[in-house]
């Protein structure tokens, strides 16, 4: 048991980490963090925050941080 790879255990506990290693997901995340897309992303986030059906999810992520986001599998 001591020889189990810690990363394997993490991937089992947080399945979204496997998705983050996908090359297509990686390129999407790069586009989200690109400074040239900042204004567009801020406008989209403002619209999303106004959506009542998503409010409880966003509130949970804001208070719970990355762990809450991983539980929701929103990336």
N, C-alpha and C positions, 0 to 999 in steps of 0.2 A: 504494500500500500504506500510505503514511503517513496516508491519510485514513480508514482503517478505525476504526470506533468501538471504543474499548478495552472498553466494556461488552459489545459483541457478542462480542469475543474471549473475555472472561471467561465469558459464557454458553455459548460453544462448549466451553470447557475444563471448566466446572463446570455441567452442565445443570440441576442442582437449583436454581440461582439463578432460572431461569425459573419454576419451580414456586412459589418464594417470592413471586413477584409476582402470583400468582393470588389474587383477592379471597377465595375460600373458604379458601385456605391461610392467608392473612393473618389472617382471623378466628379460625382454629384456633390460630395462634401467639399471638394476643392472649389467648385463653383459657388457654393454657399458662403465660403470664407473669403472669396475674392473681394478686395476693396472696391473694384469697379462695379460690383453688384450691390453695394451697401444700401444705396438709396432705394432701389427697387425692393430689396428684402425688408427694409424698414416699413415701407408702405404696405407690403403684404402682411407683415406681422401686425400692423395696426388694424387692418381689416379682420384678421383672424381673431384678435383680442376682442373685437366688438361682437363676434358671433356667440350668441347665448348658449348654443349647443356645445361649444368648446371651452367655455369659461371655466367650468369645474376642472377640466384637465389642465389647463394652463395655470390655474391657481395652485393645483397640486404640484406641478413642476416647479413653480416659483418658490413654494415653501419647502419642497422636498429635495430640490436640486437634481443633480445628475442621476442619483439613485432612483428617484421617482420617474424620471424620463426613461430609464432602462426598464423599469417595471412595466411602463406603458408601451414600450417598444416603439417610441416615436423617434426616428432619425431619418 
